[in-house]
Amino acid sequence: MKRQEFIHLHMLLFEVREYLKRDESVPDAVFAQYNTQLVRPYDIHRGKDAHATAVRHLSRHCSQLVTESHQQIHTSSTETPPS
């Protein structure tokens, strides 16, 4: 991937992060690893490696949240109501 492509992907994942934090009541601790990074999507002067690392952190945390949410939905739909 080119640096510009990593920057675009970084921005998309950053927006997903903001959506999840806003709509899913996700605690800040979930993205603690990303928050320690010094690069944000608007830091277009930063190198490809910095954006690639940010993309890895964001994608890992977002996929973890989606997986957990899916498991909760699946679990609640397969539970039988008490008799």
GIGICOR-V254031 format. One record per pair of residues at least 4 apart in sequence whose C-alpha atoms are under 6 Angstrom apart, sorted by the first residue. I is the first residue (numbers start at 1). J is the second residue. D is the distance in Angstrom with one decimal. If there is no record, write none. Layout:
BEGIN
i = {I:I}
j = {J:J}
d = {D:D}
END
This chain:
BEGIN
i = {3:6:6:7:10:10:10:11:19:20:21:21:34:55:58:59:63:71}
j = {48:10:51:41:14:41:55:41:23:24:25:26:57:59:62:63:67:75}
d = {4.6:5.9:5.9:5.9:6.0:5.5:5.3:5.0:5.8:5.1:5.5:4.8:5.7:5.9:5.9:5.9:6.0:5.9}
END
